[in-house]
């Protein structure tokens, strides 16, 4: 970072005794009002020193040379002293230039140390994982206020991954944040994909967490250049699975011998008909279900991920599931709507449910939210703006990731168009005269 002010002053150091004729010459380096002094290992008598110019007096030497009078040894020494001072001055400016080009703080102490050939005693380097740990500690302190537990888990996971990458690439426990560059980022991407076997979109989401640390370093002045400049972090379009209406009916009609499987099925279907994510359904309380503007029951809640409001009218299937658990002991005791298990357990049971219902899809709880967006709402003509509002999205672009319009909806819309066109007489398409003239 370039300093606001920079000054040099050569001066004679005050001697211990006034009888001392030769005095040591010192250089004072001043940067932004902060000064550091150093000896230049030369001496000069007070009567041969110009305090205003910070140089030895050479005017007499110039006059003697003009008259072709040989100079004395004292005059030659003064001339040599000034030449040496100019050399030291050049070294100081070169040291300042090196600090600027190296992206290091320009301080009087750092310039002095470089001129003297010592290692620059700049502030302690800021380390990548150190910044990461401090960031994660802040996230942890704000869980429930600004961040979710899921966000904290994600950043802790990326911290662990980044530590493993540094060991793999550099055999180091940490790295100076200033060593982050384009090559570092591309190597990190390669490591995720080739060593950890992480798919592209997840890799980009992990690297985005590292980018957040780089942005923090940039804003604090610890980095001079964005290492992510030119790095493509675009996500790839993926086929997002959702259940079809037939698969939903098959799951709803299935009778399970194990009560726990039946409960997980019900909770999953409730999410399919409300669009609530696992975290939002887990924290949903009975008090958040009340009568809406149309006189029927609605869910009034806030999304844990974005803290945005979500208002969802309850469909008949969702109301039927709620009534089934109204007297469940756990729900009554903790004011919960449904007896939710951990996300890991839910997904484990959903695999069994998929097999039992002959659903050839990798069933996870998040598929329920996609099913609500596509099969339940968009495919049945609900406008995407309305779906976005119920899902608690802040913009339509987010909703469009869920909006996989099924072939059935396309067919239905085109059939409606055909019916409209059928009511209007078709124009006569006249044949090309040149090609259809009788022989």
C-alpha positions as CSV (number, residue, x, y, z in Angstrom):
1,X,0.0,0.0,0.0
2,X,1.5,3.3,-1.1
3,X,2.3,5.7,1.9
4,X,0.8,9.2,2.1
5,X,4.2,10.9,2.9
6,X,7.8,9.9,2.7
7,X,10.8,11.9,3.9
8,X,14.6,11.5,4.4
9,X,16.9,13.5,6.5
10,X,20.7,13.1,7.1
11,X,21.9,14.7,10.3
12,X,24.8,14.7,12.7
13,X,24.1,12.9,15.9
14,X,24.6,14.9,19.0
15,X,27.9,13.8,20.6
16,X,28.3,12.7,24.2
17,X,30.9,15.4,24.7
18,X,31.1,18.8,23.0
19,X,34.8,18.3,22.7
20,X,34.2,15.5,20.2
21,X,35.1,16.8,16.8
22,X,33.9,14.0,14.5
23,X,30.2,13.2,14.8
24,X,28.3,10.2,13.5
25,X,26.0,10.8,10.5
26,X,22.5,9.3,10.9
27,X,19.6,9.0,8.5
28,X,16.0,9.6,9.7
29,X,13.3,7.9,7.5
30,X,9.8,9.2,8.0
31,X,6.7,7.5,6.6
32,X,3.3,9.0,7.4
33,X,4.7,10.9,10.4
34,X,6.4,7.8,11.9
35,X,10.2,8.0,12.0
36,X,13.1,5.5,12.3
37,X,16.8,6.4,12.4
38,X,19.9,4.5,11.3
39,X,23.6,5.1,11.2
40,X,25.2,5.3,7.8
41,X,28.6,4.4,9.4
42,X,30.2,7.7,8.3
43,X,31.4,10.7,10.3
44,X,31.8,14.4,9.7
45,X,32.9,17.4,11.7
46,X,30.3,20.1,12.6
47,X,32.2,22.8,10.7
48,X,32.3,20.7,7.5
49,X,28.5,19.8,7.6
50,X,25.6,21.7,6.0
51,X,22.6,21.1,8.3
52,X,20.1,22.5,5.7
53,X,21.1,20.2,2.9
54,X,22.2,17.3,5.0
55,X,25.4,17.0,3.1
56,X,29.1,17.8,3.6
57,X,30.2,21.3,2.6
58,X,31.6,21.2,-0.9
59,X,31.4,24.8,-2.1
60,X,35.0,25.5,-1.4
61,X,36.0,22.4,-3.4
62,X,34.1,23.6,-6.4
63,X,35.9,26.9,-6.3
64,X,39.4,25.4,-6.0
65,X,38.7,23.0,-8.9
66,X,37.5,25.9,-11.1
67,X,40.9,27.6,-10.5
68,X,42.7,24.3,-11.1
69,X,44.0,24.3,-7.5
70,X,44.5,20.7,-6.3
71,X,42.0,19.7,-3.6
72,X,43.1,18.8,-0.1
73,X,42.4,15.4,1.5
74,X,39.6,16.9,3.7
75,X,37.9,18.3,0.6
76,X,38.2,14.9,-1.2
77,X,36.7,13.2,1.8
78,X,33.7,15.6,1.8
79,X,33.1,15.0,-1.9
80,X,33.3,11.2,-1.3
81,X,30.9,11.5,1.7
82,X,28.3,13.2,-0.4
83,X,28.6,10.6,-3.1
84,X,28.1,7.9,-0.5
85,X,25.0,9.8,0.9
86,X,23.5,9.8,-2.6
87,X,24.1,6.1,-2.8
88,X,22.3,5.5,0.5
89,X,19.5,7.7,-0.7
90,X,19.1,5.6,-3.8
91,X,19.0,2.4,-1.7
92,X,16.3,3.9,0.5
93,X,14.1,4.7,-2.5
94,X,14.8,1.2,-4.0
95,X,13.7,-0.4,-0.7
96,X,10.5,1.6,-0.7
97,X,9.8,0.5,-4.3
98,X,10.4,-3.2,-3.4
99,X,7.9,-3.0,-0.6
100,X,5.3,-1.4,-2.9
101,X,5.8,-4.0,-5.6
102,X,5.8,-6.8,-3.2
103,X,2.4,-5.7,-1.8
104,X,3.9,-5.2,1.7
105,X,3.2,-2.3,4.0
106,X,5.5,0.6,3.5
107,X,6.7,1.7,7.0
108,X,9.8,3.5,8.2
109,X,10.9,0.4,10.0
110,X,10.4,-1.8,7.0
111,X,12.4,0.5,4.7
112,X,15.2,0.8,7.3
113,X,15.4,-3.0,7.7
114,X,15.7,-3.5,3.9
115,X,18.4,-0.9,3.5
116,X,20.4,-2.6,6.4
117,X,20.0,-6.0,4.8
118,X,17.8,-7.4,7.5
119,X,14.6,-9.3,7.1
120,X,11.7,-6.9,7.0
121,X,10.2,-6.6,10.4
122,X,6.6,-6.0,9.1
123,X,3.5,-7.1,10.8
124,X,3.0,-10.8,11.4
125,X,1.6,-12.4,8.2
126,X,-2.1,-13.2,8.1
127,X,-2.6,-16.9,7.5
128,X,-5.5,-18.4,5.5
129,X,-6.7,-20.9,8.0
130,X,-6.3,-18.4,10.8
131,X,-8.6,-16.0,9.0
132,X,-11.0,-19.0,8.4
133,X,-11.1,-20.0,12.0
134,X,-11.8,-16.4,13.1
135,X,-14.6,-16.2,10.5
136,X,-16.1,-19.5,11.6
137,X,-16.0,-18.4,15.3
138,X,-18.0,-15.3,14.3
139,X,-20.5,-17.4,12.4
140,X,-20.9,-19.8,15.4
141,X,-21.6,-16.8,17.7
142,X,-24.4,-15.6,15.3
143,X,-26.1,-19.0,14.8
144,X,-29.8,-18.4,15.3
145,X,-29.5,-14.7,14.7
146,X,-27.9,-14.3,11.2
147,X,-26.7,-17.8,10.3
148,X,-28.1,-21.3,10.5
149,X,-26.4,-24.3,11.9
150,X,-26.2,-25.6,8.4
151,X,-24.1,-22.6,7.4
152,X,-21.8,-23.1,10.3
153,X,-21.4,-26.8,9.4
154,X,-20.6,-25.9,5.8
155,X,-17.8,-23.4,6.7
156,X,-16.3,-25.9,9.2
157,X,-16.3,-28.6,6.5
158,X,-14.6,-26.3,4.0
159,X,-12.0,-25.3,6.7
160,X,-11.2,-29.0,7.2
161,X,-11.0,-29.6,3.4
162,X,-8.7,-26.6,3.0
163,X,-6.4,-27.8,5.8
164,X,-6.1,-31.2,4.0
165,X,-5.4,-29.4,0.7
166,X,-2.5,-27.4,2.2
167,X,-1.0,-30.7,3.6
168,X,-1.4,-32.3,0.2
169,X,0.0,-29.5,-1.9
170,X,2.4,-27.6,0.3
171,X,3.0,-30.0,3.3
172,X,2.1,-27.1,5.5
173,X,-0.3,-26.5,8.3
174,X,-1.2,-23.0,7.1
175,X,-0.2,-20.5,4.4
176,X,0.3,-16.7,4.2
177,X,-2.9,-15.2,2.7
178,X,-0.7,-13.2,0.3
179,X,0.3,-16.5,-1.4
180,X,-3.2,-17.0,-2.7
181,X,-3.2,-16.6,-6.5
182,X,-4.9,-17.9,-9.6
183,X,-2.7,-21.1,-9.5
184,X,-3.6,-21.8,-5.9
185,X,-7.4,-21.6,-6.8
186,X,-7.1,-23.9,-9.9
187,X,-5.0,-26.4,-7.9
188,X,-7.7,-26.4,-5.2
189,X,-10.3,-27.1,-7.8
190,X,-8.2,-29.9,-9.2
191,X,-7.8,-31.4,-5.7
192,X,-11.5,-31.4,-5.0
193,X,-12.4,-33.0,-8.3
194,X,-9.5,-35.5,-8.7
195,X,-8.5,-36.4,-5.1
196,X,-11.8,-35.9,-3.2
197,X,-14.0,-36.8,-6.1
198,X,-16.4,-33.9,-5.5
199,X,-18.7,-33.0,-8.4
200,X,-18.4,-29.6,-10.1
201,X,-21.2,-27.6,-8.5
202,X,-20.3,-28.7,-4.9
203,X,-16.6,-27.9,-5.7
204,X,-17.6,-24.4,-6.7
205,X,-19.7,-23.9,-3.5
206,X,-16.8,-25.0,-1.4
207,X,-14.4,-22.7,-3.3
208,X,-16.9,-19.8,-2.8
209,X,-16.2,-20.2,1.0
210,X,-12.5,-19.7,0.4
211,X,-13.3,-16.7,-1.8
212,X,-15.1,-15.1,1.1
213,X,-11.8,-15.3,3.1
214,X,-10.0,-13.7,0.2
215,X,-12.6,-10.8,0.0
216,X,-12.1,-10.3,3.8
217,X,-8.3,-10.1,3.3
218,X,-8.7,-7.6,0.4
219,X,-11.0,-5.3,2.4
220,X,-8.5,-5.4,5.3
221,X,-5.6,-4.5,3.0
222,X,-3.9,-7.9,3.6
223,X,-4.2,-8.8,-0.1
224,X,-3.4,-6.4,-2.9
225,X,-5.0,-8.3,-5.7
226,X,-8.0,-10.6,-6.0
227,X,-6.7,-14.1,-6.6
228,X,-10.1,-15.1,-8.1
229,X,-9.8,-12.6,-10.9
230,X,-10.4,-14.6,-14.1
231,X,-11.5,-17.8,-12.3
232,X,-14.8,-19.2,-13.7
233,X,-17.1,-20.2,-10.8
234,X,-20.2,-20.8,-12.9
235,X,-22.4,-23.7,-11.9
236,X,-23.4,-26.3,-14.4
237,X,-27.0,-27.0,-15.2
238,X,-28.1,-30.3,-13.6
239,X,-31.2,-32.4,-14.0
240,X,-33.1,-31.9,-10.7
241,X,-35.3,-34.9,-9.9
242,X,-38.8,-34.6,-8.5
243,X,-41.5,-37.2,-7.9
244,X,-44.3,-37.6,-10.5
245,X,-48.0,-37.5,-9.5
246,X,-48.1,-41.3,-10.0
247,X,-45.1,-41.8,-7.7
248,X,-46.8,-39.6,-5.0
249,X,-50.0,-41.6,-5.2
250,X,-48.0,-44.9,-5.0
251,X,-46.2,-43.7,-1.9
252,X,-49.4,-42.4,-0.3
253,X,-51.2,-45.7,-0.9
254,X,-48.4,-47.9,0.5
255,X,-49.0,-49.6,3.8
256,X,-45.8,-50.0,5.9
257,X,-45.4,-52.7,8.6
258,X,-42.8,-50.5,10.4
259,X,-44.5,-47.5,12.1
260,X,-41.3,-45.4,11.7
261,X,-41.3,-45.9,7.9
262,X,-44.9,-44.7,7.8
263,X,-44.1,-41.6,9.8
264,X,-41.2,-40.7,7.6
265,X,-43.4,-41.2,4.5
266,X,-46.0,-38.9,6.0
267,X,-43.5,-36.2,6.9
268,X,-42.0,-36.4,3.4
269,X,-45.4,-36.1,1.7
270,X,-46.2,-33.1,4.0
271,X,-43.1,-31.4,2.6
272,X,-44.2,-32.4,-1.0
273,X,-47.5,-30.6,-0.4
274,X,-46.1,-27.5,1.4
275,X,-42.6,-27.0,-0.1
276,X,-41.0,-26.7,3.4
277,X,-37.3,-27.6,3.6
278,X,-36.2,-30.0,6.3
279,X,-34.8,-27.2,8.5
280,X,-38.1,-25.2,8.3
281,X,-40.3,-28.3,8.9
282,X,-38.1,-29.3,11.9
283,X,-38.7,-25.9,13.6
284,X,-42.3,-25.6,12.6
285,X,-44.7,-25.1,15.5
286,X,-48.4,-25.6,15.8
287,X,-48.7,-21.9,16.6
288,X,-47.4,-21.1,13.1
289,X,-50.5,-22.6,11.6
290,X,-53.5,-20.3,11.7
291,X,-56.5,-19.1,9.6
292,X,-55.5,-17.1,6.5
293,X,-57.1,-14.5,4.4
294,X,-59.4,-17.0,2.7
295,X,-60.7,-18.5,5.9
296,X,-58.7,-21.8,5.6
297,X,-55.6,-22.9,7.4
298,X,-52.2,-21.4,6.3
299,X,-48.6,-21.9,7.4
300,X,-47.0,-18.6,8.6
301,X,-43.3,-19.1,9.1
302,X,-39.9,-17.7,8.2
303,X,-37.3,-19.6,6.3
304,X,-34.3,-20.5,8.5
305,X,-31.9,-20.2,5.6
306,X,-32.8,-16.7,4.5
307,X,-35.0,-15.4,7.3
308,X,-37.6,-14.4,4.6
309,X,-41.3,-14.9,5.3
310,X,-43.1,-17.9,3.9
311,X,-46.9,-18.1,3.7
312,X,-48.4,-21.4,2.4
313,X,-52.1,-22.3,2.2
314,X,-52.5,-25.9,3.4
315,X,-53.7,-28.3,0.7
316,X,-56.1,-31.1,1.7
317,X,-53.4,-33.8,1.7
318,X,-51.2,-31.7,4.0
319,X,-54.2,-31.1,6.4
320,X,-55.0,-34.8,6.4
321,X,-51.4,-35.6,7.6
322,X,-51.5,-32.9,10.3
323,X,-54.7,-34.3,11.7
324,X,-53.1,-37.8,11.9
325,X,-50.4,-36.5,14.3
326,X,-52.5,-34.0,16.4
327,X,-52.4,-36.4,19.4
328,X,-48.9,-37.6,19.0
329,X,-47.1,-37.4,22.4
330,X,-43.9,-35.8,21.0
331,X,-45.8,-33.2,19.0
332,X,-48.0,-32.2,22.0
333,X,-45.1,-32.1,24.4
334,X,-42.8,-29.9,22.2
335,X,-45.5,-28.0,20.3
336,X,-44.3,-29.6,17.1
337,X,-46.4,-30.2,14.0
338,X,-44.8,-33.6,13.1
339,X,-42.4,-36.0,14.9
340,X,-39.2,-35.1,12.9
341,X,-36.1,-37.3,13.0
342,X,-32.6,-36.2,12.1
343,X,-32.0,-35.4,8.5
344,X,-29.6,-38.3,8.2
345,X,-32.1,-40.7,9.6
346,X,-34.8,-39.3,7.4
347,X,-32.8,-39.8,4.3
348,X,-31.8,-43.3,5.4
349,X,-35.4,-44.3,5.8
350,X,-36.4,-42.6,2.5
351,X,-34.1,-45.1,0.6
352,X,-36.1,-48.0,2.1
353,X,-39.4,-46.2,1.2
354,X,-38.2,-45.7,-2.4
355,X,-37.4,-49.4,-2.7
356,X,-40.7,-50.4,-1.2
357,X,-42.7,-48.1,-3.5
358,X,-40.6,-49.1,-6.6
359,X,-39.4,-45.5,-7.1
360,X,-36.2,-45.7,-9.1
361,X,-34.8,-42.4,-7.8
362,X,-32.2,-41.4,-5.3
363,X,-34.8,-40.2,-2.7
364,X,-33.7,-37.4,-0.3
365,X,-35.7,-35.0,1.7
366,X,-34.9,-32.1,-0.5
367,X,-36.7,-33.8,-3.4
368,X,-39.9,-33.0,-1.6
369,X,-39.3,-29.3,-2.0
370,X,-38.6,-29.8,-5.7
371,X,-41.8,-31.9,-6.1
372,X,-43.9,-29.1,-4.6
373,X,-42.3,-26.6,-7.0
374,X,-42.9,-28.7,-10.1
375,X,-45.4,-31.6,-9.8
376,X,-47.7,-29.9,-7.3
377,X,-47.7,-26.3,-8.3
378,X,-46.1,-25.3,-11.6
379,X,-47.4,-28.3,-13.5
380,X,-50.9,-27.5,-12.3
381,X,-50.8,-23.9,-13.6
382,X,-49.7,-22.0,-10.4
383,X,-47.7,-19.0,-11.6
384,X,-44.0,-19.0,-10.8
385,X,-44.3,-15.7,-8.9
386,X,-46.8,-17.4,-6.5
387,X,-44.6,-20.5,-6.1
388,X,-41.6,-18.3,-5.4
389,X,-43.5,-16.5,-2.6
390,X,-44.6,-19.8,-1.0
391,X,-41.1,-21.2,-1.2
392,X,-39.8,-18.1,0.6
393,X,-37.4,-17.1,-2.2
394,X,-36.1,-13.6,-2.5
395,X,-36.0,-13.6,-6.3
396,X,-37.5,-15.6,-9.2
397,X,-34.0,-16.7,-10.4
398,X,-33.8,-19.0,-7.3
399,X,-37.2,-20.4,-8.0
400,X,-36.3,-21.1,-11.6
401,X,-33.7,-23.7,-10.4
402,X,-36.7,-25.7,-9.1
403,X,-39.0,-25.0,-12.0
404,X,-38.5,-28.1,-14.1
405,X,-41.6,-28.0,-16.2
406,X,-42.7,-31.5,-16.9
407,X,-43.7,-32.8,-20.3
408,X,-47.2,-33.3,-19.1
409,X,-47.5,-29.5,-18.4
410,X,-46.1,-28.8,-21.9
411,X,-48.6,-31.2,-23.4
412,X,-51.5,-29.7,-21.4
413,X,-50.6,-26.2,-22.5
414,X,-50.3,-27.1,-26.1
415,X,-53.6,-29.0,-26.1
416,X,-55.3,-25.9,-24.8
417,X,-53.7,-24.0,-27.6
418,X,-54.9,-26.6,-30.2
419,X,-58.5,-26.2,-28.8
420,X,-58.3,-22.4,-29.2
421,X,-57.0,-22.7,-32.8
422,X,-59.6,-25.3,-33.7
423,X,-62.3,-22.7,-33.0
424,X,-60.8,-20.5,-35.7
425,X,-61.0,-21.4,-39.4
426,X,-57.6,-22.3,-40.8
427,X,-56.4,-20.1,-43.7
428,X,-56.0,-21.9,-47.0
429,X,-52.4,-22.6,-47.9
430,X,-52.2,-22.2,-51.6
431,X,-49.8,-24.6,-53.5
432,X,-46.8,-23.2,-55.4
433,X,-48.0,-22.6,-58.9
434,X,-44.6,-23.4,-60.5
435,X,-44.4,-26.9,-59.1
436,X,-48.1,-27.8,-59.4
437,X,-48.8,-26.8,-63.0
438,X,-50.4,-29.7,-64.9
439,X,-47.9,-31.4,-67.3
